[in-house]
Amino acid sequence: MLAEVGREDEEKWLAEGIAGLQQNAYYMGRALDTNNLRDALKYSAQMLSELRTSKLSPHKYYELYMRAFDELRKLEMYFKEETRRGVSITDLYELVQHAGNVLPRLYLLCTVGSVYITSKEAPAKDVLKDLVEMCRAIQNPVSGLFLRSYLSQISRDKLPDIGSEYEGDADSVIDAVDFVLQNFTEMNKLWVRMQYQGHVHEREKREKERNELRDLVGKNLHVLSQLESVDLVMYKETVLPRILEQVVNCKDDLAQYYLMDCIIQVFPDEYHLQTLETLLGACPQLQPTVDIKTVLGRLMDRLSNYAASSGEVLPEFLQVEAFSKLSTAIGKVIEAQVDMPIVGAITLYVSLLTFTLRVHPDRLDYVDQVLGACVKKLSGKAKLEDSKATKQIVALLSAPLEKYNDIVTALKLPNYPRVMDHLDNETNKIMAVVIIQSIMKNNTCISTADKVEALFELIKGLIRDTDGGAFDEVDEEDFKEEQNSVARLIHMLHNDDPAEMLQIISTVRKHILLGGSKRLPFTVPPLIFSALKLVRRLQIQAGDVGEDAPTTPKKIFLILNQTIEALSAVPSPELALRLYLQCAEAANDCDLEPVAYEFFTQAFILYEEEVADSKAQVTAIHLIIGTLQRMNVFGVENRDTLTHKATGYSAKLLKKPDQCRAVYACSHLFSVDDQDGIKDGERVLLCLKRALRIANAAQQMANVTRGGSGPVTLFIEILNKYLYFFENGNPQITSSVIQDLIELIMTETQSESTAADPSAIAFFNSTQRYIRFQKQKGGALGEKYEPIRV
Amino acid sequence: MASRRRMLLKVIILGDSGVGKTSLMNQYVNRKFSNQYKATIGADFLTKEVQFEDRLFTLQIWDTAGQERFQSLGVAFYRGADCCVLVYDVNVAKSFDNLNNWREEFLVQASPSDPENFPFVVLGNKVDVEGGNSRVVSEKKAKAWCASKGNIPYFETSAKEGINVEAAFQCIAQNALKTEPEEEIYFPDTIDVAGSGRHQRSSGCEC
């Protein structure tokens, strides 16, 4: 509310000021039209008196000032016309000094002064010196600042600069610089002093107002930068030292922060490079409350843009040793500002790193040096909890990845993992994911065991539980996401040399086995498949590899066996079983019978001891049967043992239909289509008959429990198996056996106790249609089908 | 009185940081160019006398800070502008996209009496860079935008090479001249025959 009232009051005061100003401007204009100099001066002085107010905030005061400013242009033109008409400018200069109040007098003086310089009746430097001295009379900060900015504005195009028409003798160049520097110094003093005026409790408001006024002060630096005479020598020897002297000595954090920013922005890059030491030397001398990281960040940003602008400027950077100077300065600032929060220090390092990555992309040592400095700053402290700081570290660590698009480069940096060690567990994981994403995005191949070792050390936050990492807090979805990314990563590790690849696999294995039961199901499978890929490669190269070669499939299978075993501790028997079977098949392809047999044994042990769920058993047994069917490495004895077990377990499944289906699937184990595959027609038939018996039993059971609706489908499925082996030329399967089965099914489907199952009937119909089709088709097969009636 | 007023034409140059506002002004007024980037702080002007239809005018060209943090005092200097120049860098798409913001901001802050017809001029600067190979905003696109905003005159310029700068400012001056004087017509409340405003003279302190 108070602020509201204040604003309303201010509007009122501004309106009053404008009204007074307009009224006097009106009469001033009339006086000018009637060529009445005396009245013109009188009314203009009264008009300018409105600027003596101390009630307005800088913004409002500026509005009033701009109106007065516009009116003074008319007066200035009039003065010019007067001098053209022969009025002496010195007389005018004297005349305006009769104004009663000092502020209007000085505005008028500056206005005439501008014409005075244009007339060239006196050297520009003398007039300027006179004016800048006289402005000292105003010590009220706000009106003083505006008055001096008026002086700066009207003198802007009249400075005795090089090439200017007001350029005087040899010394006048420095006069232009001196004039601006003096005006700047005085304005800065007024600006800094402003904070000590008024009530203590109005400090906040005052700081806000001071902040609004800052551009009036900074403007002078802009003027300096535009001067032709401010060349590098002048800048280095006079301008910069004098500005910095003012900045450091004013001991005011607002002024220091702002003016440093101004220096950096208004002067050209070349100057900064050539005066880096001086500019950076001022930084540790600034007040501890100055936001130096932003200032230096902007400087480095400017310089790296400059470096990027053209390759020709790079030697300049090297010549002045820009990196080491910046690095030293940052070190000193961090040392000097004891209370700087850690995030500030890290932000500085991020800026420096960005700078070196852009300017010296080939200098990995610089990158590591920055990271090293960061480690030094972080060391001795507990893990970071400050989220802003960790965010900055992630930025720090991500920068080299983004620049080089290649983790391999980052892996060469000894300090990289040391920085990561200072992250809290959560951020460590985020960073690890960032690293993996970078690898995936760039399709980076990690090709040696050493690099893999370094990489896994980096991402260990994802690989194993860290100290104190409370597991139950982890979000399940996030965890899956992370572990899936690790799984993807494992596929990016590759070397064409089998020995090195085996080393890589062993290294990965070593790390992932530390992962614990929740991680293993994600990380073991990709490792197994990666190793199997190697096995296949070896097999293709086979022939020239002897038994005692360093890398043999046999050795790899041994490692695989031990790796899968780790899953049993999880326990994750279904997964382990699948992996064993995969390995068995691979061993089969390598012609390693004992190895393949061992994997099958492991699979059966798991089946017996660990797979308890009936559905899981069904899936598992079908996997076993399928795999076993494809094996051709086994001798009769081994094969018999395994098929015997498979059929045995099939018949022991919990539900009759499951038993039935598993058993008829087993029939394939005795009939392999390979060249020298087993063709044991008798045992095929045995299996099918057994399946039929089970189907019968199942039907009876269904009759008892549900009063009808037997699993006719099972019979039809078995019929299809019969047809398959019949066509396949199995002598045990005859047309009459098939005929019997068809009739059985027909009876079943038509029996009244059986509620018609439409899908079973459709299945049977299409099976019959198939038989008819084969018969019609004729040929050898048609003849074979001939005796069957449907 | 009106004739005196019309001798001064006020022009404001607006646009993103680094598009070359200061360079354009320096090229036009001083025929100088520097490749170095130097930020502008606050706002200030240079003047140039221009001859037009046998009359002499003073062009007051206000150069402004493109970076917001160097515009701490606000934009009271927009007041009374006769023409507004919008500058973008033909090699920087963002600087073109922002023209609309600059235009609207100007219309809001300066609040000219007839915003629909207030004269703007658009300059696409830095056409010299890399022989035009790095340019991203086509002349066609820029002209289409200008057409959509009431046929704003458009120039492609290079402050560095001095291309089209003179012509652009000639057009700016012409357009500024076309603007009706914005000045509110002031009449004093009371006609004080015996020397008005005397009561206002401060009798207090002399500062």
Interface residues (C-beta under 8 A of the other chain):
Chain A: G20 Q22 Q23 N24 A25 Y26 Y27 G29 R30 L32 D33 Y43 Q46 S49 R52 P58 H59 Y62 E63 Y65 M66 R67 D70 R73 K74 M77 Y78 G100 N101 V102 L103 A137 I138 N140 S152 Q153 R156 D157 G163 N211 E212 L213 R214 D215 L216 G218 K219 L221 H222 V223 S225 Q226 E228 D261 C262 Q265 V266 F267 P268 D269 E270
Chain B: M1 R4 R5 M7 L8 T22 N26 V29 K32 S34 Q36 Y37 K38 A39 T40 I41 G42 D44 F45 L46 T47 T58 Q60 A65 Q67 R69 F70 Q71 S72 L73 G74 A76 F77 R79 G80 Y186 F187 P188 D189 S196 G197 Q200 R201 S202 E206 C207
